[in-house]
Amino acid sequence: MSTPASHTATASLPQPVPLSKATVRRIVFSSSVGNALEWFDFLVYGYFATVIAKQFFPTHDEWLSTLLAIGTFGISFLMRPLGAVVLGTYGDRKGRKAALTLAIALMMVGTLAMAVMPPYSAIGIAAPLLILVARLVQGFAVGGEFGSATAFMVEHSSTRRGYYASWQFASQGLAAITAAAFGSLLTAWLPSDQLNAWGWRIPFVFGLLVGPVGYYIRSHLDETPEFVAAQRARAAESAAPARDQDASFGNQWVNLLLAIGIVAQSTVGVYVLQLYMPLYAVKQLHMAAAASFGVVVLNGGLQFVLSPVMGALSDRIGRIRIMLTTSVLMGVLIYPMFALLQAHPTIGWLLVLQAMAGIFKAAYSGPMPALMSEIFPVRVRSTGLSIGYSIGVTIFGGFAPTIVETFIHLTGDKLAPSYYVLLAAALSGISLVIVAIRMRRVRRRV
């Protein structure tokens, strides 16, 4: 049975040389841009779900139409595990650079489809079917994005992994700010007929402008030092029987399950407390759409600013210590916060909830990619990260808005989001405790 221990996984590898500030910026931007584009696209889709529902999934029942739209959003997550296996394995064999370049190229397919696809009124049933296909392709691409990008970041430094990898989620915060800003401005400035006709496409056109820049930069990257060293070691050992049990992904199932559990709180924090909240605020709390979008900017802003801070702090005091504290606080506070919001459905209380969610999201997710990378050895790191993250996001995130919205519709209980977040926090907390115990045992053996 394999145990998580980064120092044992990389002990035989040469330590990367110190990087210049320009190189660090290039590494961070190239690795983060795909993640930012992914989350921007998904958040915009979620924010404009009611408009997209009318354009591509028209029915006589408004609730059913919206459910079909967000259901299509969720179905794309079913392709993530497949993409994780294919692109993760590709990244472990051909290199992080190759996987990153392919992932962002495929990702742009979904963004392009949303920007130019004719509505149901123009091409009939072909419209929702083509949207579904495009989102499946994008889901496949995104499946391998996290693992390859995180591996690329952490394999450039043995001492600042937390800081480098934290930009994965800082970029999500920036994507949330941009997406919410588009949602707020467009709903406030455009008449509803123009917003429904063409205004909602503007953010997707913006995403198309970002994608090619990321593709160009990624195609001109150098491979990571750790991956190059591991490839040389693999070539030297190819004539001899394999002795390292961690070299095979078949020995990583326990680590994979732990990684999935760790992802739960982070992904629910995005899909329930960030993506779903504007829809929740409008439909369940009857707030103005523009104001509800604007509040999400606070959540994304805190995540953008604090994720690198928490990642850097985790390099000094430990990742599990920060993340486990956050899980406990989230489990204790989330229900009272939603109860207060339901009792006082005002922008002020929504602002407080989003501020809390943004701080907890940054504190938990900032150190998370580095911790996950330390669970898996270099030779299977991209595959392990990709599969663990993709399955976790698929199970706990992809259908989260659908599950919560359906539960509220059937029971009338507007506190449903808090139950889902509480469940995720408990699962992640348990996973972190197990990882801590396993790492402590490994350190005692070394």
N, C-alpha and C positions, 0 to 999 in steps of 0.2 A: 504494500500500500504506500502510495506517495504522500509525502507531507509537505506543506507549504514552507519554504525556506529560501528566500532570495539569495542569501549568501552562499548556500550550498549549491544552488543552481548555477551561479555565476563565478564560483570560486576559481575555476580554471581559466577564466577569461581575462584578458588584459583590461585594465581599467582605462576608460576613455580619457583622452587628454582634455584639459580645460578648454572651454569654448569661448570665442569672442562674443561680444554683445550682438554684433551683426548676425553671427551664425545662430545664436539663440533665438533672435527674432524671426529668422527665416524658418527655423525648425518649428517654432511655436505656431507661426502663421500657416505654414503649409499643412501642418497636422490638424489645426483647428478649423480651417476654412470649410472642409467637407462636413464636419460636425455642425458648424454654424449653419451651412446651407440646408442640411437635413432638417434641423430643428426649426429653422425659419419657415421652410416649406410646410412642415407638419403643423406648426402653430398657426400659420395663416389659414391652412385648410380647416383647422378646428375653429378658429375665430369667425370664419365666414361660412360655417357649416349650414346655417339656415338659408343663406343666399345660394350656396352651391346646391342645396337640396332642391330649391325651386328651379334651378337651371338644368339639373341633370337627373333628378329623382322626383319628378312631380307626381303627387297623388292627391286624393281628395282629403286625406287626413294629414294635417300639418305635422303632428307628432311622428307619424310613420315616415313621412318624407325626411324629416330631420334624422330619424333613427337610421334610415337607409344610407344617408350621407355619412354619418359618423361610423356606421357599420362597415362601409367600404374603407374608411380610414383604418379601422381595426383589422380588416381582412388582410391588408398589405403586410401586417406584422407576421402573418403566418409564413411569409417568404423569408423572414429574417434568419431563422435557424438554418435554412438551406443556404442562404448567402453566406452565413457565418462559416459553415463547413467548407464551402467551395472557396471563398475568398480568403478565409483564415488559413486553410491548407496551402493555398497559392502563395500567401504572404510568408509562410514558414519555409516554403521550398524555393520560391523565386525572389523573395525579398519584400521588405515593407514598402519600398518605393513602388514596385510593380503593382502591388495590391491597392495602394492608395490612389494611384493614377487611374486604374480601371474602375474603382469604386466611384470616384467623382464623375467620371464620364457617364456611367450608367445612371447616377443620381440625377443628372440633368435631364434625363428622358422624362421623368415624372413632372419636373418643373415646367418643361416645354409643353407637355400635354395640357397642363392646367392653364397655361398662358394662351394657348391657341385653339383649344378644343371647342367646336361649335356646340351649342346647347341642344337639349332634347327636342325643342321645338323645330330645330333645323334638320337634324339627321336621325331623330327618333331613338330607338333602342340602342343604336350604335354608340351614342354619346356616353351613357353610363358604363357600357361594356368596355369601351376604349379607356375611359378613366380608370376603371378597375385594373385593366391590363397594365397601364402606365404605373399605377401605384404598386402593383405587384413587382414590376421591374425595379422600382425605386426601393421597395422593401428588401429585395434581394441584395441590392448594392449597399444599403445601409447596414445589412447584417454583417458585412466584413469591415465596415468603416471603423468602428470603435476599436476593435482589436488591433488592426494594423496601425492606426494612428497612435494609440496608446503605447504599443510596443516601440514605435518609432521614437516617441518622446523619451521614454524611460531608458532606452538603450544608448542614449548619449551621455548619461551621467549616473553615477552610482550614489552620489550624495545629495542630489537635488531632484530626485524622481518625483517627489510629492509636488514640488512647485511646477515642474515642466508639465506633468500629466494633468494638473489641476486646470490647465487652460482648455481641456476638453469641455469642462462644464462652465468655465468662464465664457467660452464661446457660445454656449447655450444661453447664458444670461444675456449676452449681446444680441443673440438672435431673438430672444423674447422681447427685449426692448424695441428692436426694430419692427418686429411683427405687430406688437401691441400698438406701437406708434402709427403704423399704417392703418390698423383697425380703427383706432381712435380718430385719426384725422379724416379718413375716408368716410366714416359714418357721420362725422360732424359736418363735413364740408359739402358732401355730395347729396343731392336729392335722392330719395330711395329708388326712383326709377332708373337713374343713371348708375347708382351703386349696383343695382341688380343686373343691369344690362352689360356694363363693362368695367365699372370702377373696381370691383373685387379682383379683377385680373392684374391690376397694376403691381401688387406685391410679387406676383409670380414672374412678371417681366423683370422686375428688379433682381430677383433671384437668378434669372438667366444671365444677367450682366456679371454677377459674381462668380458663377461656376467656371467659365473659361479662364479667368485669372487664376483660380485655384488649380485648375488642370495644368496650366503652363508651368506654374511654380513647382508643382509636384513632379512633373516630368523631368525637371532639371535638378533634382535632389541627389545627394550622395547617400549610399546605403549606410546603415548604422554600424558602428564599430563592433558591438556585441554580436550582431547577426553575421558579419563578415568572419569574425573569429570562430563562431559556432559552425559556419559552413566549412571553414578550413579543418576544424577538428573532425567534423563529420566525414569529410573526404579522406582524412588520414586514417579514420577508423573503419572505412568501408570494407576493407579486406579482412577485418577481424570481427569476431562475434560481438554483438552489442552487449555491453555490460551495464550500461546506465539504464535502469528501469524507467527513469523519467523521460527517456528519449522517445518513448512510445506514448501516444495520447491515450491508449487503452488503459494506462495506469493512473489516469487523472480524474476518475469519475467522482471520487469524494471531493476533490478540489473543485470540480465543476459544479456540484450541487451547492457547495458553500458559496461559490461565486454568484450563482443564481439567487441565493438567499440574500446576499449582500446587496445585490442590485435592487431588490424589492422597494426599499424605502426611497431610494433616489428616483426611480422611475415613476412611482406613485406621486412623489412630490411634484413632478413635472406634469403628468397627465391629469391629475385631479386638481392640484392647487394652482396650476399655471394655465394649462390648456383649457380645462373645463370651467374654470371660475367665471370667465365672462358670460358664457352661456347660462351658468347657474345664477349669476347675479341678475341677468335680464329675465329669465323665465321663472325662477323660483322666488327671487327677492324683488322683482319688478323695478330694477334700477335702469337708468339711462345707459344705452349701449356704449356711447363714447366715454362716459365716466368709468364704466367697468373695465374697458380696455386700458384706460389711462392708469388705473390702479395697478395693473399687471406690470407696467413699466417699473414700478418700485420693486416688485419681486425680482424681475430680471436684472435691474440695476444692482441690487444687493448681491445677487449671485455673481454678476460680472466682476464686481469690485472685491468681494470677500473670498471667492473660490481660490485665487492664487495666494491670498494671505493664509488661508487655512491649509492649503497644500504645502506652503513653505513652513508653516508651524509644525505640520506633521513630520517634516524632515528632522525636526529638533526634539519633539516630545513624544512622537509615536502616533501612528494613524488610527489604531484601534481605540486608543484613549479618547480621541476627539470624536470619532464616529459613534462609539457606544454611548457616550454622554448625550449626543444629539438624539439617538434613538430613544433613550429614556425620556428626555424632555418632550420629544414629539408625542410619545405615547401618553404622557401625563396631560399635556396641554391641548391637544387637538380637539377633543370633544367639548371642553368648556368654551373654546374659542368659537366653534360653530354654533353652540347653544346661544352664546351672546350675540352672534351675528343674526341668528334667526329671531331672537327677541328684539333686536335693534337693527333692522335691515337698512343701514345707512352706509354712505360712502366712507364715513369715518371708521366704523367698525370693520368694513371690508379692507380698508387701508391697514389697520392694525393686524388683521389676519394675514394679509399678503406680506407685510414686513416680517412677521414671525416666520412665515413659510420661506421667504427669501433667505433669511439668516440661517435657518436650519438646513435649507437645501445646500447652501454654500459650505457650511461646517461639515456636513456629511459627504457631499459629492466631491468637494475639493480634494481630499485625501484618497477617495475611493479608487480611482484608476491605478494609482501607484500601488495600493494594497493588493488589488486584483492581479496586477502584473507580477507581484512578488509571490503569489500563490503558484504560478506556473513557471517551469524552467524555460530557458530561451528557445530550445528546439521546438517546443509546442506552444509558445507564448501567444502568438497571433491567433492560432486556432482556439486555444483555451479562452482567451479574452473575448474573442468574437462570439463563440458559442454560448459562453456563460452570460454575457451581456444580452445577446439577442434573445435567448430563451427567457431570461428574466424580464426583459422589456415586453416580450410577446405575452407572457402569462399575466404580468401585473400591470402593464401599461396600455397595450394596444386596445384592449376592449374596456378599459377602465371607465371612460365617459359613457359608453353604451350600458355597462352594468349599473353604474350609479344612476344614470337617467332613467333606466327601466325600473330600478328599485323604487325611486321616488314616485314614478308614475303609478306603480302598482300599489304602493303602501301609503303614499302621501307623506312619508317621513323625510323631511328636508335635511335631517342630520346624516343622511346616508354617506356623504363624502367623508365624514369624520370616522365612520366605522371602517371604511376601506383603508384610510391612512393609518389608523391604529393597528389594523391587522398587519400591514406591511412593516411598520416600525417594530412590532413584536418579533416578526420573522427575521428581520435583519439583525436585531439585537442578539437573538439566539445564535445566528450564524457567526456573528463577530466574536462571541464568547468562545465558540468552538474553534475558530481560527486562532484566537489568542492562546488557547490551551495547546493546540497542535504546534504552534510556533515555539512556545516555551519548551516543549518536549524536545524539539529539534535542537534548540540552543544548548540544552543540557547534554545532548549526545556529542555535540561538536567539541 
